[in-house]
Amino acid sequence: MKTKELEIKTADEFDDYIQSLNINQLQQTEKESMFLFSNEQSENNSAELSDYSDIDDYIQSLQICELREIEKNSELLKKISKSTMKHKSKITGLDERIILIIETKKEKATLEQLMIYCDRLHIPYQKMVPEFFMRK
């Protein structure tokens, strides 16, 4: 660009300069410009963009209760540290994925997995699965 000739010192001065140009000058400036960074992997990026588009479509098709569940689970996952998972895995002998399931969606775990988890971590069953002990 011609910024060296104008001796623009601040971003505000540059903004003022760009805003003072008419459309023909802006188009000419764009033609004379070159990108600072080139994207050599344009094919990969177009595939990634289509993936994002699919994800966007999926998210937009979800109901509000499903979106809230995703948000709730992401907050739970942020609280679970990797070192804690490894430690619990060593103590219980359960896979880290199973521990993650127990701690986020315990209804998806098997009864055996819940029993091993509670027994080896000394967690009372009533605390882990209170719905089993509620009277109707």
SELO-100289 format. One line per field, with one value per residue (C-alpha): residue number from 1; residue in one letter; x, y, z. Coordinates in Angstrom, 1 decimal. Each point is the difference from the previous one (the first is absolute). Layout:
REM residues N
resi = NUM ...
resn = A ...
xx = X ...
yy = Y ...
zz = Z ...
This chain:
REM residues 136
resi = 1 2 3 4 5 6 7 8 9 10 11 12 13 14 15 16 17 18 19 20 21 22 23 24 25 26 27 28 29 30 31 32 33 34 35 36 37 38 39 40 41 42 43 44 45 46 47 48 49 50 51 52 53 54 55 56 57 58 59 60 61 62 63 64 65 66 67 68 69 70 71 72 73 74 75 76 77 78 79 80 81 82 83 84 85 86 87 88 89 90 91 92 93 94 95 96 97 98 99 100 101 102 103 104 105 106 107 108 109 110 111 112 113 114 115 116 117 118 119 120 121 122 123 124 125 126 127 128 129 130 131 132 133 134 135 136
resn = M K T K E L E I K T A D E F D D Y I Q S L N I N Q L Q Q T E K E S M F L F S N E Q S E N N S A E L S D Y S D I D D Y I Q S L Q I C E L R E I E K N S E L L K K I S K S T M K H K S K I T G L D E R I I L I I E T K K E K A T L E Q L M I Y C D R L H I P Y Q K M V P E F F M R K
xx = 0.0 1.0 0.1 3.8 -0.6 -2.7 2.1 -2.9 1.1 -3.0 -2.8 -2.5 1.8 -0.1 -3.7 -0.7 2.0 -2.0 -3.2 0.9 0.5 -2.8 -1.1 2.4 3.0 -1.0 -0.3 3.4 1.6 -1.5 1.5 3.4 -0.1 1.4 -0.8 2.4 -0.7 -0.9 -2.1 1.6 -2.5 -3.1 -1.4 0.3 -1.6 -2.9 -0.6 0.3 -2.4 -2.5 0.5 -0.7 -3.1 -1.3 0.7 -1.8 -3.0 0.0 0.1 -2.7 -2.3 0.3 -2.7 0.7 0.0 2.7 2.1 -0.3 1.1 3.1 0.9 -0.5 2.3 2.7 0.0 0.4 2.8 1.9 -0.1 1.5 3.8 2.0 2.2 -3.0 -1.4 3.3 0.2 -3.6 0.7 3.0 -1.9 -3.1 1.5 -2.7 0.8 0.1 -2.9 -2.1 0.9 -1.0 -3.3 -0.7 0.8 -2.0 -2.8 -0.1 -3.2 2.1 2.4 -0.7 -0.9 3.2 2.1 -1.9 0.6 3.7 0.3 -1.8 1.7 3.6 -0.4 -1.9 -3.1 -3.3 -2.4 -2.7 2.0 0.9 -3.4 -2.6 -2.9 0.6 -0.8 -2.9 -3.4 -3.1
yy = 0.0 3.6 0.3 0.7 3.1 1.3 -0.7 -1.4 -0.5 -1.4 -2.4 2.9 1.9 -3.0 -0.5 3.7 -0.4 -3.1 1.7 3.0 -2.0 -0.2 -3.3 0.1 0.8 -2.9 -2.4 1.1 -0.4 -3.5 -0.9 1.3 -1.9 -3.4 -2.4 -0.2 -3.7 -2.5 -3.0 -2.9 -2.5 1.4 -3.4 -1.1 3.2 -0.4 -3.5 1.4 2.7 -2.5 -2.0 3.2 0.6 -3.5 0.6 3.4 -1.7 -2.7 2.6 2.0 -3.0 -0.7 0.8 2.3 -2.8 -1.8 3.1 0.5 -3.6 0.5 3.2 -1.8 -2.9 2.4 1.7 -3.4 -0.9 3.2 -0.9 -3.5 0.1 -2.5 -0.8 -0.7 -2.3 -1.9 -0.3 -1.3 -2.4 -1.5 -0.4 -1.5 -1.9 1.5 1.7 3.8 0.1 -2.1 2.4 2.9 -1.6 -0.7 3.6 1.6 -2.4 -2.7 -1.4 -1.2 -2.0 -3.6 -1.0 -1.9 3.1 2.1 -2.6 -0.2 3.8 0.5 -2.9 0.8 3.8 -0.6 1.9 -1.0 -1.4 2.2 3.1 -1.2 -1.3 1.4 -0.9 -3.7 0.6 2.4 -1.3 0.8
zz = 0.0 -0.1 3.8 -0.1 -2.1 2.4 3.1 2.0 3.6 1.8 -0.6 0.3 -2.7 -2.2 0.7 -0.9 -3.2 -1.1 0.8 -2.0 -3.3 -2.5 -1.5 -3.0 2.2 2.3 -2.9 -1.4 3.4 0.2 -3.4 1.1 3.3 0.7 2.8 2.9 0.5 -2.7 0.5 -1.9 1.4 -1.6 -0.8 3.6 1.2 -2.3 1.4 3.5 -0.8 -1.3 3.3 1.9 -2.1 0.8 3.7 -0.2 -1.7 2.8 2.8 -1.6 -0.2 3.7 2.5 2.9 2.5 -2.0 -0.2 3.7 0.5 -2.2 1.9 3.4 -1.1 -1.3 3.3 1.8 -2.4 0.8 3.7 -0.5 -0.2 -1.9 3.0 2.1 -2.7 -0.1 3.7 0.3 -2.9 1.9 3.2 -1.5 -2.9 -2.2 -3.3 0.0 -2.5 2.4 2.9 -2.2 -0.8 3.7 1.0 -2.8 -1.0 2.7 -1.5 -3.0 2.2 1.0 3.5 0.2 -0.9 2.5 2.7 -0.7 -0.1 3.3 1.7 -0.9 0.5 3.3 -1.2 1.6 -2.6 1.4 -0.9 -3.5 -1.0 2.4 -2.4 0.8 3.7 -0.3 1.2 -2.0
